[in-house]
């Protein structure tokens, strides 16, 4: 059996530059110094640290992917809030595995076709053990990409419905 590694994708640097000027809802970001640890940053796929300058911006991940590949998500085009660094970001640490795999959290693995339409979703409860939490996400991604129609997967938090990150077909 061949092992497939699923690569979580952060918001790309060129998109961050755009979001620093105006977000996907047309608003100008309002950077602030984060006074505590914990905001899930979509630019580097880690949690913010106290004292970092961050912005909460509106982001349309499916719209941006669809524009890149020539798909039409229609009514599935969503804009939602995400945290990003207010300035330059070094991007994700490639050694850290899947981001935001908080133990005990609930995640939705939402599947999209190459045309940008939702093809289904899976609810995943992350186990209490961090290693097993990553295994649970990997298993859900493996099941999603077993469907040849699936081109893209969004991982979303159940608590707020927030976009966490995307994974494209390997």
C-alpha positions as CSV (number, residue, x, y, z in Angstrom):
1,X,0.0,0.0,0.0
2,X,1.4,3.4,-0.9
3,X,1.3,6.1,1.8
4,X,0.0,9.4,0.6
5,X,1.0,12.6,2.5
6,X,-1.6,15.3,2.5
7,X,-0.2,18.8,2.6
8,X,-2.2,21.5,4.4
9,X,-2.1,24.7,2.4
10,X,-1.7,28.1,4.1
11,X,-2.9,31.3,2.5
12,X,-0.2,32.0,-0.1
13,X,2.1,35.1,0.3
14,X,0.7,36.9,-2.8
15,X,-2.8,36.5,-1.4
16,X,-1.7,37.8,2.0
17,X,-0.3,40.9,0.3
18,X,-3.8,41.5,-1.2
19,X,-5.5,40.8,2.1
20,X,-3.3,43.3,4.0
21,X,-4.7,46.0,1.7
22,X,-8.3,44.9,1.3
23,X,-10.0,41.7,2.3
24,X,-12.3,39.5,0.2
25,X,-15.4,41.4,1.5
26,X,-13.8,44.8,0.4
27,X,-12.9,46.0,3.9
28,X,-9.5,47.5,4.9
29,X,-8.0,45.4,7.7
30,X,-7.5,46.8,11.2
31,X,-4.3,45.2,12.6
32,X,-4.0,44.9,16.4
33,X,-1.6,43.5,18.9
34,X,-2.9,40.2,20.1
35,X,-2.6,40.2,23.9
36,X,-2.9,36.4,24.4
37,X,-1.9,33.2,22.7
38,X,-4.4,31.3,20.6
39,X,-5.8,32.9,17.4
40,X,-5.5,30.3,14.6
41,X,-3.3,32.1,11.9
42,X,-4.1,30.9,8.4
43,X,-0.9,32.4,6.9
44,X,1.5,30.1,8.9
45,X,-0.9,27.5,10.2
46,X,-0.1,27.9,13.8
47,X,-1.6,29.7,16.8
48,X,-0.7,33.4,17.4
49,X,1.6,34.3,20.3
50,X,1.0,37.1,22.8
51,X,2.4,40.4,21.4
52,X,2.0,39.5,17.7
53,X,0.3,42.0,15.3
54,X,-2.6,40.2,13.6
55,X,-5.7,41.1,11.6
56,X,-9.0,39.5,11.3
57,X,-10.0,39.6,7.7
58,X,-12.7,38.2,5.4
59,X,-11.4,35.4,3.1
60,X,-13.0,33.5,0.3
61,X,-10.9,30.3,-0.1
62,X,-13.1,28.5,-2.6
63,X,-13.5,31.7,-4.7
64,X,-9.7,32.1,-4.9
65,X,-9.2,28.4,-5.8
66,X,-11.9,28.5,-8.4
67,X,-10.4,31.6,-10.1
68,X,-7.1,29.8,-10.2
69,X,-8.4,26.6,-11.8
70,X,-11.3,28.0,-13.8
71,X,-14.1,26.5,-11.7
72,X,-17.5,28.1,-10.8
73,X,-18.5,27.4,-7.2
74,X,-21.8,29.4,-7.7
75,X,-23.7,29.5,-4.4
76,X,-20.9,27.6,-2.6
77,X,-18.7,30.7,-2.7
78,X,-18.3,31.7,0.9
79,X,-16.5,34.6,2.6
80,X,-15.6,34.1,6.3
81,X,-13.3,35.5,9.0
82,X,-9.7,34.3,9.3
83,X,-6.7,35.5,11.3
84,X,-3.5,36.5,9.6
85,X,-0.3,38.2,10.6
86,X,-0.7,41.9,10.0
87,X,2.8,42.1,8.4
88,X,5.1,39.7,6.7
89,X,4.7,36.0,7.6
90,X,7.4,33.3,7.4
91,X,4.8,30.8,6.4
92,X,4.1,27.4,7.8
93,X,6.7,25.1,9.4
94,X,6.8,22.1,7.0
95,X,7.8,19.8,9.9
96,X,4.8,20.5,12.1
97,X,2.3,18.2,10.3
98,X,-1.4,19.2,10.3
99,X,-2.2,22.5,11.9
100,X,-4.9,23.1,14.5
101,X,-5.3,19.4,15.4
102,X,-6.4,20.3,18.9
103,X,-7.3,17.2,20.8
104,X,-10.9,16.6,21.4
105,X,-12.0,19.3,18.8
106,X,-14.6,18.7,16.1
107,X,-13.7,19.2,12.5
108,X,-15.6,19.1,9.2
109,X,-13.8,17.7,6.2
110,X,-15.7,19.3,3.3
111,X,-15.1,17.9,-0.2
112,X,-15.3,19.9,-3.4
113,X,-15.4,18.7,-7.0
114,X,-13.1,20.1,-9.8
115,X,-16.1,22.3,-10.7
116,X,-16.2,23.9,-7.2
117,X,-19.4,22.1,-6.0
118,X,-19.7,20.4,-2.6
119,X,-19.6,16.7,-2.9
120,X,-20.0,15.9,0.7
121,X,-18.5,16.2,4.1
122,X,-17.4,14.2,7.1
123,X,-17.5,15.1,10.8
124,X,-14.4,14.2,12.6
125,X,-13.9,14.2,16.4
126,X,-10.2,14.6,17.1
127,X,-9.0,12.1,19.7
128,X,-7.4,13.4,22.9
129,X,-3.9,12.1,21.9
130,X,-2.2,14.6,19.5
131,X,-0.7,11.9,17.4
132,X,-4.0,10.1,17.0
133,X,-5.7,13.5,16.2
134,X,-3.4,13.8,13.2
135,X,-4.1,10.2,12.2
136,X,-7.9,10.9,12.4
137,X,-7.5,13.9,10.0
138,X,-5.2,11.9,7.6
139,X,-7.8,9.1,7.6
140,X,-10.6,11.5,6.7
141,X,-8.5,13.0,3.9
142,X,-7.7,9.6,2.6
143,X,-11.4,8.7,2.5
144,X,-12.2,12.1,0.8
145,X,-9.7,11.7,-1.9
146,X,-10.7,8.1,-2.5
147,X,-13.5,9.7,-4.5
148,X,-12.0,10.6,-7.9
149,X,-14.5,13.5,-8.2
150,X,-12.9,15.3,-5.2
151,X,-10.3,17.9,-6.2
152,X,-10.2,20.0,-3.0
153,X,-10.9,19.6,0.7
154,X,-11.5,22.3,3.3
155,X,-11.0,21.5,6.9
156,X,-13.3,23.6,9.1
157,X,-13.9,24.1,12.8
158,X,-17.3,23.0,13.9
159,X,-17.4,25.5,16.8
160,X,-17.6,28.6,14.6
161,X,-17.6,27.1,11.1
162,X,-14.3,28.7,10.4
163,X,-12.1,27.7,7.5
164,X,-8.9,26.2,8.9
165,X,-7.0,25.2,5.8
166,X,-7.3,23.5,2.5
167,X,-5.8,20.3,1.0
168,X,-5.6,19.7,-2.7
169,X,-5.6,16.4,-4.4
170,X,-2.1,15.0,-4.2
